[in-house]
Amino acid sequence: MSKADVIFVDMCKDILENGFSTEGQTVRAKWEDGTPAHTIKKFGVVNRYDLQEEFPALTLRPTPIKSATDELLWIWQKKSNNIKDLSSHIWDQWADEDGSIGKAYGYQMGKKYKFAQGEMDQVDNVIWLLKNTPYSRRIMTNIFNFADLSEMNLEPCAYSMTFNVTGNKLNGILNQRSQDILAANNWNVVQYSVLVHMLAQVSGLVPGELVHVISDAHIYDRHIPIIEEIIERPQYPAPKFSLDPDIKDFYRFTVDHIKVEDYRNNPQIKNIPIAI
């Protein structure tokens, strides 16, 4: 069975059984009808995924791996903050009339800084360090830029990646300030697992472990019945995942260079209400 399923089920049960309810408190998020969107939450959830063992895609319901990767490349490769450069419509509600989401996500990744090895952006710095000083303890990115928060249409949820090389394995820690468990959990896990695979390949390394740290892991009130149904579903083996081995330049990767095989899964959940 997929270990990603086991981790997801255990996390959801813990939140539902031991989490804190925001009922009665003032909350920012609202449903489309204006009703306050309350949650059951746990603080400081940490999940670990061994990428040598399996690719952590849920089988409880399908995760659209190529669509998730497209958003990842929009941020990390295209370094864009405009939805016109994105294939899906997941950012539409946060974009202005020109398609911009403000100084968020890709905008921050494309910002130039002065590093010891010269002026470059955060992504290029990570790649340079992995290739030249892989055992550095300073290989990381951070897009929660306080100077630009007021000009972001949405403050970043997944805001930081820290990379660490052990032997020939590239490991990563994804830090997330907040996560809608039903809508986004495995989407983000898949995205950053793909990123570790890609960066490992272009740096002459192999993927190691992804550690996902979530400060506020929450299940929305209207999502509880859906979660309760999902976690009782049958579980299947994880799919096989691979990248085109000929790609050695991070900026040449496209979703077409991803191969997913034997992805057996339960039916998709449609029309999930999203709090905004």
C-alpha positions as CSV (number, residue, x, y, z in Angstrom):
1,M,0.0,0.0,0.0
2,S,1.1,3.6,-0.6
3,K,2.8,5.0,2.5
4,A,1.5,8.4,1.5
5,D,-2.0,7.1,2.1
6,V,-1.0,5.8,5.5
7,I,0.5,9.2,6.5
8,F,-2.5,11.1,5.2
9,V,-5.0,8.9,7.0
10,D,-3.1,9.1,10.3
11,M,-2.8,12.8,10.0
12,C,-6.5,13.3,9.3
13,K,-7.5,11.1,12.1
14,D,-5.3,13.0,14.5
15,I,-6.7,16.3,13.4
16,L,-10.3,15.1,13.7
17,E,-9.8,13.4,17.0
18,N,-7.3,15.7,18.8
19,G,-7.5,19.0,16.9
20,F,-8.7,22.4,18.0
21,S,-11.9,23.8,16.7
22,T,-12.1,27.5,15.7
23,E,-15.9,27.5,16.2
24,G,-16.8,30.6,18.2
25,Q,-13.6,32.5,17.2
26,T,-13.2,35.2,14.6
27,V,-11.7,33.8,11.5
28,R,-10.5,35.5,8.3
29,A,-11.6,32.9,5.7
30,K,-15.2,32.7,4.4
31,W,-17.2,30.5,2.2
32,E,-18.6,31.8,-1.1
33,D,-21.9,32.5,0.7
34,G,-20.2,34.7,3.2
35,T,-20.4,32.2,6.1
36,P,-17.2,32.0,8.3
37,A,-15.1,29.1,7.3
38,H,-14.1,27.4,10.6
39,T,-11.6,24.6,10.9
40,I,-10.3,21.8,13.1
41,K,-6.5,22.3,13.3
42,K,-3.3,20.9,14.6
43,F,-0.2,22.9,15.1
44,G,3.2,21.7,14.0
45,V,2.5,18.6,11.8
46,V,5.6,16.9,10.4
47,N,5.4,14.2,7.7
48,R,8.4,12.4,6.2
49,Y,8.5,10.8,2.7
50,D,11.3,8.6,1.6
51,L,11.5,9.2,-2.2
52,Q,13.9,6.3,-2.6
53,E,11.1,4.0,-1.4
54,E,8.2,5.3,-3.4
55,F,6.7,8.4,-5.0
56,P,4.2,9.8,-2.5
57,A,1.0,10.3,-4.5
58,L,-2.2,9.4,-2.8
59,T,-4.3,6.5,-4.1
60,L,-7.2,7.4,-1.8
61,R,-8.1,9.9,-4.6
62,P,-6.0,10.9,-7.7
63,T,-3.5,13.8,-7.5
64,P,-3.0,15.4,-10.9
65,I,0.7,15.1,-10.9
66,K,1.4,16.9,-14.1
67,S,-0.9,19.8,-13.2
68,A,0.8,20.1,-9.8
69,T,4.2,20.1,-11.5
70,D,3.0,22.8,-14.0
71,E,2.3,25.1,-11.0
72,L,5.7,24.2,-9.5
73,L,7.5,25.1,-12.7
74,W,5.5,28.3,-13.0
75,I,7.0,29.4,-9.7
76,W,10.5,27.8,-9.7
77,Q,11.3,27.8,-13.4
78,K,9.3,30.5,-15.1
79,K,9.5,32.6,-11.9
80,S,6.2,34.1,-13.0
81,N,3.5,35.8,-11.0
82,N,1.0,36.0,-13.9
83,I,-1.7,33.4,-14.4
84,K,-1.4,33.8,-18.2
85,D,1.8,31.7,-17.8
86,L,0.0,28.9,-15.9
87,S,-2.1,26.1,-17.6
88,S,-4.6,25.6,-14.7
89,H,-7.0,28.1,-13.2
90,I,-6.2,27.5,-9.5
91,W,-4.9,31.1,-9.1
92,D,-7.7,32.9,-11.0
93,Q,-9.5,34.2,-7.9
94,W,-6.3,35.9,-6.6
95,A,-5.3,37.6,-9.9
96,D,-6.0,41.1,-11.0
97,E,-7.4,42.1,-14.4
98,D,-4.0,41.8,-15.9
99,G,-3.4,38.3,-14.5
100,S,-0.9,39.3,-11.8
101,I,-1.0,37.9,-8.3
102,G,1.3,40.7,-7.1
103,K,4.8,40.4,-5.7
104,A,4.2,36.8,-4.7
105,Y,5.6,33.3,-5.4
106,G,7.4,33.4,-8.8
107,Y,8.1,37.1,-8.4
108,Q,10.1,36.4,-5.3
109,M,12.0,33.5,-6.9
110,G,13.1,35.7,-9.8
111,K,14.4,38.5,-7.6
112,K,18.2,39.0,-7.8
113,Y,20.4,39.0,-4.7
114,K,24.1,39.4,-4.2
115,F,25.6,36.0,-3.2
116,A,29.3,35.2,-2.7
117,Q,29.4,33.6,-6.2
118,G,27.8,36.6,-7.8
119,E,24.3,38.2,-8.4
120,M,21.6,35.6,-9.0
121,D,18.1,34.6,-7.9
122,Q,17.3,32.1,-5.2
123,V,16.7,29.2,-7.6
124,D,20.0,29.7,-9.4
125,N,21.8,30.0,-6.1
126,V,20.4,26.6,-5.0
127,I,21.5,24.9,-8.2
128,W,24.9,26.5,-8.0
129,L,25.4,25.4,-4.4
130,L,24.2,21.8,-5.1
131,K,26.7,21.5,-8.0
132,N,29.6,23.3,-6.3
133,T,29.3,23.0,-2.6
134,P,26.7,20.2,-2.0
135,Y,27.5,19.8,1.7
136,S,26.7,23.4,2.5
137,R,24.2,23.9,5.3
138,R,23.0,27.1,3.7
139,I,21.1,25.8,0.7
140,M,17.6,27.2,1.0
141,T,15.0,29.5,-0.4
142,N,12.5,31.8,1.3
143,I,9.7,33.8,-0.4
144,F,8.0,35.2,2.7
145,N,9.5,38.6,2.0
146,F,8.1,41.1,4.6
147,A,9.0,44.1,2.5
148,D,6.6,42.9,-0.3
149,L,3.8,41.3,1.7
150,S,1.4,44.3,1.3
151,E,1.8,43.9,-2.5
152,M,1.0,40.2,-2.6
153,N,-2.5,39.2,-3.5
154,L,-2.0,36.1,-1.3
155,E,0.8,35.7,1.2
156,P,2.7,32.5,0.4
157,C,1.6,29.3,2.2
158,A,4.5,27.1,1.2
159,Y,7.2,29.6,1.8
160,S,10.6,27.9,2.3
161,M,12.6,25.0,1.1
162,T,15.8,23.9,2.8
163,F,18.0,21.4,1.0
164,N,20.6,19.1,2.6
165,V,22.8,16.5,0.9
166,T,23.6,13.3,2.8
167,G,26.1,11.2,0.9
168,N,24.7,11.3,-2.6
169,K,21.1,11.9,-1.5
170,L,19.3,15.2,-1.9
171,N,16.9,15.8,1.0
172,G,14.5,18.7,1.3
173,I,12.4,20.3,4.0
174,L,9.2,22.1,2.9
175,N,8.0,24.7,5.4
176,Q,4.4,25.7,5.2
177,R,2.7,28.2,7.4
178,S,-0.8,27.0,6.7
179,Q,-2.5,24.2,4.7
180,D,-6.0,23.2,3.7
181,I,-5.5,19.5,4.1
182,L,-8.3,18.3,1.8
183,A,-7.6,20.7,-1.1
184,A,-3.8,21.1,-1.0
185,N,-2.0,18.5,1.1
186,N,-0.9,15.9,-1.5
187,W,-0.8,18.5,-4.2
188,N,2.1,20.2,-2.3
189,V,3.7,16.9,-1.4
190,V,3.8,15.8,-5.0
191,Q,5.0,19.2,-6.2
192,Y,8.0,19.3,-4.0
193,S,8.8,15.6,-4.4
194,V,9.1,16.3,-8.1
195,L,11.3,19.3,-7.4
196,V,13.7,17.2,-5.3
197,H,13.8,14.6,-8.1
198,M,14.5,17.4,-10.7
199,L,17.2,19.1,-8.7
200,A,18.8,15.9,-7.7
201,Q,19.0,14.8,-11.4
202,V,20.6,18.1,-12.6
203,S,23.1,18.1,-9.7
204,G,24.3,14.5,-10.1
205,L,22.5,13.3,-7.0
206,V,19.7,11.0,-6.2
207,P,16.4,12.0,-4.4
208,G,16.4,11.3,-0.7
209,E,13.8,12.4,1.7
210,L,11.1,15.1,1.7
211,V,10.1,16.4,5.1
212,H,6.9,18.4,5.2
213,V,6.5,20.8,8.1
214,I,3.0,22.4,8.4
215,S,2.5,25.0,11.1
216,D,-1.3,25.1,10.9
217,A,-2.7,21.9,9.4
218,H,-6.4,22.3,9.2
219,I,-9.6,20.7,7.9
220,Y,-12.5,23.0,7.1
221,D,-15.9,22.4,8.6
222,R,-17.5,21.7,5.3
223,H,-14.7,19.3,4.4
224,I,-15.1,17.0,7.4
225,P,-17.7,14.6,5.8
226,I,-15.5,14.3,2.7
227,I,-12.4,13.6,4.7
228,E,-14.2,11.0,6.8
229,E,-15.3,9.2,3.6
230,I,-11.8,9.4,1.9
231,I,-9.9,7.9,4.8
232,E,-12.1,4.8,4.8
233,R,-11.4,4.1,1.1
234,P,-9.2,1.2,-0.1
235,Q,-5.5,1.9,-0.5
236,Y,-3.3,0.8,-3.4
237,P,0.4,0.6,-4.1
238,A,2.1,3.9,-5.0
239,P,2.6,4.7,-8.7
240,K,6.0,4.5,-10.4
241,F,7.5,7.9,-11.2
242,S,10.5,8.8,-13.4
243,L,12.0,11.7,-15.2
244,D,13.6,11.8,-18.7
245,P,17.2,11.0,-17.8
246,D,18.5,13.1,-20.7
247,I,17.5,16.4,-19.1
248,K,20.5,17.8,-17.2
249,D,19.4,21.5,-17.1
250,F,16.6,22.4,-14.7
251,Y,15.3,25.0,-17.1
252,R,14.6,22.4,-19.8
253,F,12.2,20.4,-17.8
254,T,8.5,20.4,-18.8
255,V,5.6,18.3,-17.6
256,D,6.2,16.1,-20.7
257,H,9.5,14.9,-19.2
258,I,7.5,13.2,-16.3
259,K,6.5,9.6,-16.6
260,V,3.9,8.1,-14.2
261,E,3.0,4.5,-14.4
262,D,0.7,2.1,-12.6
263,Y,-1.3,4.8,-10.9
264,R,-4.3,3.0,-9.5
265,N,-6.5,5.2,-7.4
266,N,-10.0,5.8,-6.1
267,P,-12.4,8.2,-7.8
268,Q,-11.7,11.9,-7.7
269,I,-13.6,14.2,-5.3
270,K,-15.4,16.9,-7.4
271,N,-16.6,20.4,-6.5
272,I,-14.7,20.7,-3.2
273,P,-15.8,24.0,-1.6
274,I,-12.8,26.4,-1.2
275,A,-12.7,29.0,1.5
276,I,-11.2,32.3,0.6
